[in-house]
């Protein structure tokens, strides 16, 4: 599948924006893992695509950097306010659907 087709498929699947870019342009931050460890989304230890099942932060960064390019996409969902946990859950489900 071409880069153009990947972006098109992402948008058609519900992404707001999508790009294919060199992994060298991605600002990786090992500290992002702390959000996972705080179980912000509720999937810590429950999802095989999430920590701790996927490995250590720096290990994941190194693996991502071993690829030349990455598909990066964004989903946007309007929620009522910062306490709209149902809206956040729905947004996470929509985002996961695009990733799938």
Phi, psi and omega per residue, in radians:
X1 nan 2.348 -3.129
X2 -1.313 2.866 3.087
X3 -1.032 -0.729 -3.139
X4 -1.083 -0.716 3.122
X5 -1.171 -0.668 3.093
X6 -1.064 -0.791 3.132
X7 -1.126 -0.807 -3.137
X8 -1.048 -0.796 3.130
X9 -1.093 -0.689 3.109
X10 -1.079 -0.800 3.133
X11 -1.123 -0.769 3.138
X12 -1.134 -0.445 3.137
X13 -1.488 -0.101 3.068
X14 2.106 0.036 3.085
X15 -1.213 2.504 3.062
X16 -1.311 -0.791 3.084
X17 -2.485 2.679 3.095
X18 -2.651 2.541 -3.128
X19 -2.550 2.641 2.908
X20 -1.887 2.211 -3.100
X21 -2.487 2.783 3.096
X22 -1.109 2.412 3.129
X23 -1.094 -0.400 3.078
X24 -1.090 -0.376 -3.121
X25 -1.567 -0.011 -3.096
X26 -1.647 2.135 3.132
X27 -1.452 1.568 3.125
X28 -1.269 2.540 3.125
X29 -2.462 1.978 -3.112
X30 -1.072 -0.372 -3.126
X31 -1.244 -0.279 3.077
X32 -0.997 -0.527 -3.127
X33 -1.021 -0.485 -3.120
X34 -1.084 -0.526 3.068
X35 -1.155 -0.674 3.091
X36 -1.124 -0.813 -3.107
X37 -1.123 -0.465 3.071
X38 -1.412 -0.063 3.103
X39 0.994 0.741 -3.127
X40 -0.975 -0.740 -3.087
X41 -1.611 -0.164 3.123
X42 1.498 0.131 -3.106
X43 -1.841 0.041 -3.114
X44 -1.051 2.134 3.131
X45 1.327 0.070 -3.107
X46 -1.986 -0.224 -3.040
X47 -2.228 2.218 -3.093
X48 -1.204 -0.187 3.083
X49 -1.653 0.072 -3.094
X50 -2.175 2.834 3.059
X51 -1.060 2.703 -0.022
X52 -1.457 0.026 -3.025
X53 -1.203 -0.352 -3.036
X54 -1.642 -0.114 -3.134
X55 1.927 3.135 -3.105
X56 -1.356 2.726 -3.083
X57 -0.957 -0.900 -3.105
X58 -1.150 -0.602 3.085
X59 -1.067 -0.738 3.125
X60 -1.180 -0.688 3.094
X61 -1.079 -0.800 3.134
X62 -1.063 -0.714 3.124
X63 -1.118 -0.790 3.133
X64 -1.072 -0.710 -3.133
X65 -1.232 -0.230 3.106
X66 -1.297 -0.244 3.070
X67 -1.639 2.594 3.137
X68 -1.349 -0.638 -3.066
X69 -2.378 2.810 3.117
X70 -2.465 2.559 2.973
X71 -1.558 2.144 3.136
X72 -2.102 2.250 3.137
X73 -2.351 2.800 -3.115
X74 -2.261 2.400 2.960
X75 -2.018 2.612 -3.125
X76 -2.259 2.272 3.107
X77 -2.339 2.262 3.079
X78 -1.366 2.241 3.064
X79 -2.113 2.846 -3.067
X80 -1.129 -0.859 -3.129
X81 -2.890 -3.070 -3.073
X82 -1.268 -0.019 3.087
X83 -1.917 0.135 -3.123
X84 -1.417 1.331 -3.080
X85 -1.186 -0.578 3.067
X86 -1.125 -0.741 3.090
X87 -1.107 -0.683 3.104
X88 -1.138 -0.713 3.127
X89 -1.119 -0.748 3.095
X90 -1.089 -0.715 3.116
X91 -1.095 -0.723 3.124
X92 -1.113 -0.695 3.125
X93 -1.144 -0.739 3.100
X94 -1.094 -0.734 3.127
X95 -1.097 -0.777 3.132
X96 -1.093 -0.631 3.120
X97 -1.078 -0.730 3.100
X98 -1.119 -0.745 3.137
X99 -1.099 -0.682 3.115
X100 -1.120 nan nan
